């Protein structure tokens, strides 16, 4: 049996309770021994539910990092503190999983990448949508060359009315932006990964505050406060890569649209196309006729069992711990996540200035 790893959580809010704690608790070679949050009660509640009898609670992450017995840290805080905490954890000799996006700014993301390279510790970013069944199957198709050269793609992150009204999501200073950096980041990561293309040439972006200032608006999580809504309600961009490929990125928390898709992509290659909008579909031309194939992802045919025992977050956590245990690269490499941050920041700059942003 592999080593049992001691793990500390910094940030015991929604993403910790919704994803990390439930999935990590299923792993037999993980012991969550430290819980840190600026709200002590949140850390205490998490420690009682997911920690052992000797689990420790902290409100200061620097004190947690002084524990030399901890092997792994998960950074689940607002975007503005991702880099500071991750770098400190790496330098304290810990492997780090940081939630998406990598950092609030590209400069901070680069510092995280450099810290991982300098310390020799593993760093990954929480792009859990790569671990979905449809994503993994489509990636295999792309790697096998079934789509040919992918020269056009669309990255989808559209919500009709689903503005997160809790925490600091609407605070531009703490988060760096709204739906573009929150959910657009997932769609962009998925698209770049499928294309295996991380060399952007130029971007042109737009962002809007068209619906954010409305009172008593319909919303999945209740009306937002217009005075607190400091980030964009939607943002869009065109990204041209060095090899000429084009990506159209669309993101919104509030948009008058019935085309609602989140963390999806559509790909167009020389041999075939693919999209995730209604299941996973492959399209192309064969023997002088056009075809559309719907991929069946479940095993099917067996009562009470569809062959899918492991959720995307469960697989994400297991593969991350396996990468540490087997000393191999994590599926989400920090240098890939850095390019995502680089592009997102350029799109925000383009939206602000009204000009295209070129990469050196």
C-alpha positions in Angstrom: 0.0 0.0 0.0 1.2 3.5 -0.8 2.1 6.0 1.9 -0.6 7.7 3.9 -0.3 11.4 3.1 -1.1 14.2 5.6 -3.1 17.0 4.1 -4.0 20.5 5.2 -6.9 22.6 3.8 -6.6 26.4 3.7 -10.1 27.9 3.1 -13.0 25.9 4.4 -15.8 27.5 2.4 -18.1 26.4 -0.4 -15.6 24.7 -2.8 -14.0 22.9 0.2 -17.3 21.5 1.3 -18.8 21.0 -2.1 -15.8 19.3 -3.7 -12.6 18.7 -1.8 -13.7 17.3 1.5 -16.2 14.8 0.2 -13.8 13.5 -2.5 -10.6 13.5 -0.4 -12.5 11.6 2.4 -13.0 8.7 0.1 -9.2 8.1 -0.4 -7.6 5.6 2.0 -4.2 7.1 1.6 -5.2 10.6 2.7 -5.6 12.0 6.2 -6.9 15.5 6.5 -5.1 16.8 9.6 -5.3 20.6 9.4 -8.1 23.0 8.7 -7.6 26.7 8.3 -10.1 29.5 7.7 -10.3 33.2 8.7 -13.7 32.3 10.2 -12.6 29.9 12.9 -16.1 28.3 13.2 -16.0 27.1 9.6 -12.7 25.4 10.2 -13.9 23.8 13.4 -17.1 22.4 11.7 -15.0 21.0 8.9 -12.5 19.4 11.3 -15.3 17.7 13.2 -16.8 16.3 10.1 -13.7 15.4 8.1 -10.7 15.3 10.4 -9.5 12.8 12.9 -9.5 13.2 16.7 -6.1 15.0 16.5 -7.0 17.3 13.7 -5.9 20.9 14.2 -7.7 24.1 13.5 -6.1 27.4 12.4 -7.0 30.9 11.5 -3.5 31.8 10.3 -2.2 29.8 7.4 1.4 30.5 8.2 1.1 28.7 11.5 -0.4 25.7 9.7 2.6 25.6 7.2 5.0 25.3 10.1 3.8 21.8 10.7 6.6 19.7 9.0 4.5 16.5 9.1 2.0 17.9 6.5 2.7 16.7 3.0 0.1 18.4 0.9 -1.8 21.7 1.0 -5.0 22.6 -0.8 -5.5 26.3 -1.3 -9.2 27.1 -1.5 -9.3 30.8 -0.8 -10.4 33.9 -2.9 -8.4 34.5 -6.0 -6.3 37.4 -4.7 -4.6 35.1 -2.1 -3.9 32.0 -4.3 -0.4 33.0 -5.2 0.7 34.2 -1.7 -0.5 31.1 0.0 0.6 28.6 -2.7 4.1 30.0 -2.9 4.4 29.9 0.9 3.2 26.3 1.0 5.6 25.2 -1.8 8.5 26.9 0.0 7.5 25.1 3.2 8.1 21.8 1.3 4.4 21.0 0.6 2.8 19.8 -2.7 0.0 22.1 -3.6 -3.4 21.9 -5.3 -4.8 25.4 -5.8 -8.3 26.0 -6.9 -8.9 27.7 -10.2 -8.1 30.2 -11.6 -4.4 29.8 -10.9 -4.1 33.4 -9.6 -5.8 36.8 -9.8 -3.1 38.1 -12.2 -0.8 36.4 -14.7 2.3 37.8 -12.9 1.2 36.0 -9.7 0.5 32.8 -11.7 4.1 33.0 -13.1 5.5 33.4 -9.6 3.6 30.2 -8.5 5.1 28.4 -11.5 8.6 29.6 -10.7 8.1 28.5 -7.0 7.2 25.0 -8.0 10.2 24.8 -10.4 12.5 26.2 -7.7 11.3 23.9 -4.8 10.8 20.7 -6.9 7.3 20.3 -5.3 4.2 19.4 -7.3 1.7 22.1 -8.2 -1.7 21.6 -9.9 -4.8 23.8 -10.4 -8.4 22.6 -9.8 -9.7 22.4 -13.3 -12.0 19.5 -12.5 -13.9 19.5 -15.7 -11.0 17.8 -17.4 -12.0 14.7 -15.4 -15.5 14.4 -16.7 -16.3 11.3 -18.7 -17.1 13.3 -21.9 -13.9 15.4 -21.5 -11.6 12.3 -21.1 -13.2 10.6 -24.1 -12.9 13.7 -26.4 -9.3 14.1 -25.3 -8.5 10.6 -26.5 -10.1 11.3 -29.8 -8.0 14.5 -30.2 -4.8 12.7 -29.2 -5.6 10.0 -31.7 -5.9 12.6 -34.5 -9.6 11.8 -35.1 -10.4 15.5 -35.6 -7.2 16.3 -37.5 -5.8 19.8 -37.2 -8.2 21.8 -34.9 -8.2 25.3 -36.3 -11.4 26.7 -34.8 -13.0 26.2 -31.4 -15.7 27.7 -29.1 -15.4 27.8 -25.4 -18.8 27.9 -23.7 -19.5 29.3 -20.2 -23.0 30.8 -20.4 -25.5 31.0 -17.6 -28.8 32.7 -18.2 -29.3 33.9 -14.6 -26.9 32.3 -12.1 -25.0 35.0 -10.3 -23.2 33.8 -7.2 -24.3 36.2 -4.5 -22.3 34.9 -1.6 -18.7 35.3 -0.5 -16.6 37.7 -2.6 -17.7 36.6 -6.1 -18.9 40.2 -6.9 -15.8 41.9 -5.5 -13.4 42.7 -8.3 -10.5 43.6 -6.0 -10.5 40.1 -4.4 -11.5 38.0 -7.4 -10.0 39.9 -10.4 -13.2 39.7 -12.4 -16.6 38.0 -12.8 -17.8 35.2 -15.0 -14.8 35.3 -17.3 -12.3 34.5 -14.6 -14.8 32.3 -12.6 -16.4 30.0 -15.2 -14.8 31.2 -18.5 -11.6 29.9 -17.1 -13.0 26.3 -17.0 -14.2 26.5 -20.6 -10.9 28.0 -21.8 -8.8 25.5 -20.0 -10.8 22.6 -21.5 -10.5 24.1 -25.0 -6.8 24.7 -24.9 -6.2 21.2 -23.5 -8.3 19.5 -26.2 -6.3 21.5 -28.9 -3.0 21.0 -27.0 -2.3 24.5 -28.0 -0.7 26.9 -25.5 0.8 29.6 -27.7 -1.5 32.6 -28.0 -0.7 35.4 -30.5 -3.4 38.1 -30.0 -6.7 38.5 -28.2 -9.6 40.9 -28.5 -12.1 41.0 -25.6 -15.3 42.8 -24.5 -17.1 42.8 -21.2 -20.5 44.1 -20.1 -22.4 45.4 -17.1 -25.7 45.5 -18.8 -27.8 43.5 -16.3 -25.8 43.8 -13.1 -27.4 47.1 -12.0 -31.0 45.8 -12.1 -32.9 45.7 -8.8 -34.7 42.5 -7.7 -33.5 40.5 -10.7 -34.5 36.9 -11.2 -31.5 34.7 -10.2 -30.8 31.1 -9.2 -29.5 32.2 -5.8 -31.8 35.1 -5.2 -31.5 38.8 -6.2 -28.1 40.4 -6.2 -27.2 43.8 -4.7 -26.4 46.1 -7.6 -24.2 48.2 -5.4 -22.0 45.2 -4.6 -21.9 43.9 -8.2 -18.5 45.3 -9.2 -17.5 42.7 -11.8 -18.8 42.2 -15.3 -22.0 40.2 -15.8 -20.8 38.8 -19.2 -17.5 38.8 -21.2 -16.5 37.6 -24.6 -13.3 37.2 -26.5 -11.5 36.1 -29.7 -8.2 34.4 -29.2 -5.9 33.8 -32.2 -3.0 31.3 -31.6 0.4 31.4 -33.2 -0.4 28.6 -35.6 -3.5 30.6 -36.8 -6.1 28.7 -34.9 -9.0 30.8 -33.5 -10.9 30.3 -30.3 -14.2 32.2 -29.4 -14.7 32.4 -25.7 -18.1 33.3 -24.2 -18.9 33.7 -20.5 -21.8 35.1 -18.5 -23.5 34.9 -15.2 -26.5 36.8 -16.5 -27.4 36.9 -20.2 -30.7 36.9 -22.1 -30.0 33.7 -23.9 -31.5 30.2 -24.1 -28.2 28.7 -25.2 -26.9 27.8 -21.8 -23.8 25.8 -21.5 -21.0 25.7 -18.9 -17.5 24.3 -19.1 -18.1 23.0 -22.6 -16.3 23.3 -25.9 -16.9 22.9 -29.6 -14.1 21.9 -31.9 -13.7 22.1 -35.6 -10.8 20.2 -37.2 -9.7 19.2 -40.7 -11.0 15.6 -40.3 -14.0 16.0 -38.0 -15.7 18.3 -35.5 -17.0 17.7 -32.0 -19.2 19.4 -29.4 -20.4 18.8 -25.9 -23.6 20.9 -26.1 -26.0 18.0 -26.1 -24.0 15.1 -24.9 -20.8 14.4 -26.9 -21.3 14.5 -30.6 -18.8 14.0 -33.4 -19.5 15.3 -36.9 -17.8 15.0 -40.3 -18.0 13.7 -43.8 -17.5 10.1 -45.0 -18.0 8.4 -48.4 -19.5 11.6 -49.8 -22.1 12.0 -47.0 -22.2 14.1 -43.8 -22.5 12.2 -40.5 -23.2 13.0 -36.8 -22.4 10.4 -34.2 -23.6 10.6 -30.6 -21.2 9.0 -28.2 -22.7 6.7 -25.5 -20.6 7.3 -22.4 -22.4 5.0 -19.9 -21.8 1.2 -20.0 -25.6 0.6 -20.2 -27.4 -2.8 -20.2 -27.0 -3.6 -16.5 -29.7 -2.8 -14.0 -28.8 -0.4 -11.3 -25.3 0.1 -12.7 -24.2 2.4 -15.5 -20.4 1.8 -15.2 -19.7 5.2 -13.8 -18.7 4.8 -10.2 -16.3 7.8 -9.9 -17.4 11.4 -10.2 -15.1 14.0 -11.8 -14.1 15.5 -8.5 -13.4 12.0 -7.1 -11.2 11.2 -10.1 -9.5 14.6 -9.9 -8.4 14.0 -6.3 -7.4 10.4 -6.8 -5.3 11.3 -9.9 -3.6 14.2 -8.0 -2.6 12.0 -5.1 -1.5 9.3 -7.5 0.8 11.9 -9.2 2.5 12.6 -5.9 2.7 9.0 -4.9 4.1 7.9 -8.3 6.2 11.0 -8.8 4.7 11.9 -12.1 3.2 15.1 -13.6 -0.4 15.9 -12.6 -3.0 15.9 -15.3 -3.4 19.7 -14.9 0.1 21.1 -15.3 0.9 24.5 -13.8 2.5 25.8 -17.0 -0.9 25.1 -18.8 -2.9 26.9 -16.1 -0.5 29.8 -16.4 -1.3 30.3 -20.1 -5.0 30.3 -19.2 -4.3 33.2 -16.7 -2.2 35.0 -19.3 -5.1 34.9 -21.8 -7.8 35.9 -19.3 -5.8 38.9 -18.2 -5.2 39.9 -21.8 -8.9 39.7 -22.5 -9.7 42.0 -19.5 -7.1 44.4 -20.7 -8.5 44.4 -24.2 -12.0 45.0 -22.9 -10.7 47.9 -20.8 -8.7 49.6 -23.6 -10.8 48.6 -26.6 -7.7 47.4 -28.3 -6.3 44.1 -29.3 -3.6 42.7 -27.0 -0.6 41.0 -28.6 1.7 38.5 -26.8 5.4 38.7 -27.2 
